[in-house]
Amino acid sequence: MKKGIHPENYRLVAFKDMSNDDVFLTKSTADTKETLEVDGVEYPLVKLEISRSSHPYYTGKHKLVDTAGRIDKFKNKYAKFKK
């Protein structure tokens, strides 16, 4: 492995999902000026718009897409251009 190519500033960082206020800690090199206190310890804070706790794929709240309905809408919309 080459020396000197890996970041030296790995540390625990708090990631906060702003949509549901879920906070989780993980190691990161992300730069941030904000901090957050978790269990009496202050960590650098990175704010997220969406995370595993709010993403529809992981929460099971999928939107069902009616593909047959979408095809019919497409055909009806562009039927006027048909010669």
VOKOL-803696 format. One record per residue: residue number from 1; residue in three letters; x, y, z of N, C-alpha, C in turn. Coordinates in pm, whole numbers. Layout:
REM VOKOL-803696
+-----+--------+--------+--------+--------+--------+--------+--------+--------+--------+--------+
: num : residu :    n_x :    n_y :    n_z :   ca_x :   ca_y :   ca_z :    c_x :    c_y :    c_z :
+-----+--------+--------+--------+--------+--------+--------+--------+--------+--------+--------+
: NUM :    ALA :      X :      Y :      Z :      X :      Y :      Z :      X :      Y :      Z :
...
+-----+--------+--------+--------+--------+--------+--------+--------+--------+--------+--------+
REM end
This chain:
REM VOKOL-803696
+-----+--------+--------+--------+--------+--------+--------+--------+--------+--------+--------+
: num : residu :    n_x :    n_y :    n_z :   ca_x :   ca_y :   ca_z :    c_x :    c_y :    c_z :
+-----+--------+--------+--------+--------+--------+--------+--------+--------+--------+--------+
:   1 :    MET :     83 :   -117 :      0 :      0 :      0 :      0 :     89 :    125 :      0 :
:   2 :    LYS :     53 :    225 :    -80 :    132 :    348 :    -86 :    116 :    428 :     41 :
:   3 :    LYS :    223 :    490 :     84 :    220 :    573 :    204 :    186 :    716 :    164 :
:   4 :    GLY :    114 :    783 :    253 :     85 :    924 :    233 :    -33 :    955 :    142 :
:   5 :    ILE :   -110 :    856 :    100 :   -224 :    885 :     12 :   -358 :    878 :     85 :
:   6 :    HIS :   -359 :    829 :    206 :   -483 :    816 :    281 :   -500 :    932 :    378 :
:   7 :    PRO :   -624 :    979 :    398 :   -647 :   1092 :    489 :   -609 :   1055 :    633 :
:   8 :    GLU :   -562 :   1154 :    705 :   -520 :   1134 :    843 :   -627 :   1177 :    943 :
:   9 :    ASN :   -731 :   1248 :    897 :   -826 :   1308 :    990 :   -954 :   1226 :   1010 :
:  10 :    TYR :   -945 :   1094 :   1012 :  -1062 :   1013 :   1045 :  -1099 :   1037 :   1189 :
:  11 :    ARG :  -1227 :   1060 :   1214 :  -1277 :   1081 :   1349 :  -1424 :   1048 :   1352 :
:  12 :    LEU :  -1480 :   1033 :   1471 :  -1624 :   1010 :   1483 :  -1697 :   1139 :   1450 :
:  13 :    VAL :  -1799 :   1127 :   1365 :  -1879 :   1241 :   1323 :  -2026 :   1205 :   1343 :
:  14 :    ALA :  -2105 :   1302 :   1390 :  -2249 :   1283 :   1406 :  -2318 :   1327 :   1277 :
:  15 :    PHE :  -2396 :   1238 :   1219 :  -2477 :   1269 :   1102 :  -2621 :   1280 :   1149 :
:  16 :    LYS :  -2688 :   1391 :   1115 :  -2825 :   1415 :   1160 :  -2917 :   1427 :   1039 :
:  17 :    ASP :  -3020 :   1342 :   1036 :  -3122 :   1346 :    932 :  -3220 :   1457 :    971 :
:  18 :    MET :  -3225 :   1563 :    893 :  -3307 :   1679 :    927 :  -3456 :   1653 :    909 :
:  19 :    SER :  -3495 :   1550 :    834 :  -3637 :   1524 :    814 :  -3702 :   1454 :    933 :
:  20 :    ASN :  -3623 :   1379 :   1011 :  -3682 :   1310 :   1127 :  -3595 :   1318 :   1252 :
:  21 :    ASP :  -3491 :   1400 :   1250 :  -3401 :   1424 :   1365 :  -3329 :   1299 :   1413 :
:  22 :    ASP :  -3312 :   1199 :   1329 :  -3235 :   1082 :   1366 :  -3087 :   1117 :   1360 :
:  23 :    VAL :  -3010 :   1074 :   1461 :  -2868 :   1101 :   1467 :  -2793 :    969 :   1476 :
:  24 :    PHE :  -2686 :    954 :   1395 :  -2602 :    836 :   1407 :  -2456 :    879 :   1396 :
:  25 :    LEU :  -2370 :    802 :   1460 :  -2227 :    830 :   1463 :  -2154 :    732 :   1374 :
:  26 :    THR :  -2056 :    783 :   1301 :  -1971 :    698 :   1219 :  -1840 :    772 :   1195 :
:  27 :    LYS :  -1739 :    700 :   1154 :  -1612 :    764 :   1125 :  -1619 :    830 :    988 :
:  28 :    SER :  -1560 :    949 :    979 :  -1563 :   1023 :    854 :  -1450 :   1125 :    851 :
:  29 :    THR :  -1423 :   1176 :    732 :  -1328 :   1286 :    715 :  -1400 :   1413 :    672 :
:  30 :    ALA :  -1534 :   1413 :    677 :  -1613 :   1528 :    632 :  -1580 :   1651 :    714 :
:  31 :    ASP :  -1560 :   1764 :    644 :  -1532 :   1891 :    711 :  -1662 :   1958 :    750 :
:  32 :    THR :  -1668 :   2011 :    872 :  -1785 :   2082 :    919 :  -1745 :   2176 :   1031 :
:  33 :    LYS :  -1820 :   2284 :   1046 :  -1792 :   2380 :   1152 :  -1891 :   2365 :   1267 :
:  34 :    GLU :  -2000 :   2292 :   1244 :  -2102 :   2274 :   1346 :  -2069 :   2153 :   1433 :
:  35 :    THR :  -2119 :   2154 :   1556 :  -2100 :   2042 :   1647 :  -2233 :   2005 :   1710 :
:  36 :    LEU :  -2239 :   1884 :   1764 :  -2358 :   1833 :   1830 :  -2314 :   1748 :   1947 :
:  37 :    GLU :  -2382 :   1763 :   2060 :  -2350 :   1684 :   2178 :  -2437 :   1559 :   2180 :
:  38 :    VAL :  -2372 :   1444 :   2186 :  -2442 :   1316 :   2192 :  -2388 :   1241 :   2313 :
:  39 :    ASP :  -2475 :   1209 :   2407 :  -2438 :   1136 :   2529 :  -2323 :   1204 :   2603 :
:  40 :    GLY :  -2327 :   1336 :   2609 :  -2228 :   1411 :   2684 :  -2096 :   1435 :   2612 :
:  41 :    VAL :  -2083 :   1389 :   2489 :  -1961 :   1408 :   2411 :  -1994 :   1493 :   2289 :
:  42 :    GLU :  -1909 :   1591 :   2259 :  -1932 :   1679 :   2145 :  -1864 :   1624 :   2019 :
:  43 :    TYR :  -1943 :   1614 :   1910 :  -1894 :   1561 :   1784 :  -1916 :   1663 :   1674 :
:  44 :    PRO :  -1834 :   1660 :   1568 :  -1864 :   1742 :   1450 :  -1997 :   1696 :   1391 :
:  45 :    LEU :  -2075 :   1790 :   1338 :  -2209 :   1759 :   1288 :  -2218 :   1778 :   1137 :
:  46 :    VAL :  -2273 :   1677 :   1068 :  -2305 :   1686 :    926 :  -2455 :   1667 :    913 :
:  47 :    LYS :  -2522 :   1764 :    852 :  -2668 :   1757 :    835 :  -2702 :   1691 :    702 :
:  48 :    LEU :  -2798 :   1599 :    705 :  -2843 :   1527 :    586 :  -2989 :   1557 :    559 :
:  49 :    GLU :  -3029 :   1559 :    434 :  -3170 :   1576 :    399 :  -3243 :   1443 :    406 :
:  50 :    ILE :  -3173 :   1335 :    377 :  -3235 :   1203 :    377 :  -3129 :   1100 :    417 :
:  51 :    SER :  -3171 :   1000 :    491 :  -3079 :    894 :    536 :  -3153 :    762 :    535 :
:  52 :    ARG :  -3089 :    660 :    587 :  -3150 :    527 :    589 :  -3278 :    525 :    673 :
:  53 :    SER :  -3292 :    615 :    767 :  -3410 :    615 :    853 :  -3528 :    690 :    792 :
:  54 :    SER :  -3506 :    762 :    682 :  -3617 :    835 :    620 :  -3635 :    804 :    471 :
:  55 :    HIS :  -3543 :    731 :    410 :  -3553 :    700 :    268 :  -3663 :    596 :    245 :
:  56 :    PRO :  -3750 :    617 :    147 :  -3861 :    525 :    123 :  -3819 :    381 :     98 :
:  57 :    TYR :  -3703 :    360 :     37 :  -3658 :    224 :     10 :  -3634 :    147 :    139 :
:  58 :    TYR :  -3574 :    212 :    236 :  -3540 :    145 :    362 :  -3656 :    143 :    461 :
:  59 :    THR :  -3748 :    237 :    451 :  -3860 :    243 :    545 :  -3978 :    159 :    500 :
:  60 :    GLY :  -3980 :    117 :    373 :  -4090 :     36 :    323 :  -4208 :    118 :    278 :
:  61 :    LYS :  -4195 :    247 :    270 :  -4304 :    335 :    227 :  -4285 :    372 :     80 :
:  62 :    HIS :  -4286 :    270 :     -4 :  -4266 :    290 :   -148 :  -4392 :    350 :   -211 :
:  63 :    LYS :  -4371 :    431 :   -312 :  -4481 :    477 :   -394 :  -4500 :    373 :   -504 :
:  64 :    LEU :  -4620 :    321 :   -516 :  -4648 :    225 :   -621 :  -4672 :    300 :   -751 :
:  65 :    VAL :  -4605 :    258 :   -855 :  -4618 :    322 :   -985 :  -4705 :    234 :  -1073 :
:  66 :    ASP :  -4810 :    293 :  -1124 :  -4902 :    223 :  -1213 :  -4847 :    234 :  -1354 :
:  67 :    THR :  -4768 :    135 :  -1394 :  -4703 :    144 :  -1525 :  -4803 :    137 :  -1639 :
:  68 :    ALA :  -4906 :     58 :  -1625 :  -5006 :     51 :  -1732 :  -5074 :    185 :  -1747 :
:  69 :    GLY :  -5105 :    251 :  -1639 :  -5167 :    383 :  -1643 :  -5075 :    486 :  -1705 :
:  70 :    ARG :  -4946 :    476 :  -1679 :  -4849 :    570 :  -1735 :  -4839 :    554 :  -1886 :
:  71 :    ILE :  -4843 :    431 :  -1933 :  -4835 :    406 :  -2077 :  -4959 :    461 :  -2146 :
:  72 :    ASP :  -5076 :    438 :  -2086 :  -5200 :    490 :  -2146 :  -5199 :    643 :  -2150 :
:  73 :    LYS :  -5151 :    706 :  -2045 :  -5143 :    852 :  -2043 :  -5050 :    901 :  -2152 :
:  74 :    PHE :  -4936 :    834 :  -2170 :  -4841 :    871 :  -2274 :  -4904 :    861 :  -2412 :
:  75 :    LYS :  -4972 :    748 :  -2437 :  -5035 :    728 :  -2569 :  -5143 :    832 :  -2594 :
:  76 :    ASN :  -5224 :    863 :  -2494 :  -5329 :    963 :  -2510 :  -5270 :   1102 :  -2534 :
:  77 :    LYS :  -5163 :   1133 :  -2465 :  -5101 :   1265 :  -2476 :  -5044 :   1287 :  -2616 :
:  78 :    TYR :  -4981 :   1184 :  -2674 :  -4916 :   1199 :  -2802 :  -4996 :   1143 :  -2919 :
:  79 :    ALA :  -5121 :   1105 :  -2896 :  -5207 :   1053 :  -3005 :  -5236 :   1163 :  -3107 :
:  80 :    LYS :  -5239 :   1287 :  -3063 :  -5271 :   1398 :  -3155 :  -5161 :   1420 :  -3258 :
:  81 :    PHE :  -5038 :   1373 :  -3231 :  -4928 :   1388 :  -3325 :  -4921 :   1274 :  -3427 :
:  82 :    LYS :  -5003 :   1172 :  -3403 :  -5002 :   1055 :  -3490 :  -5066 :   1091 :  -3625 :
:  83 :    LYS :  -5005 :   1050 :  -3735 :  -5059 :   1083 :  -3867 :  -5130 :    966 :  -3928 :
+-----+--------+--------+--------+--------+--------+--------+--------+--------+--------+--------+
REM end
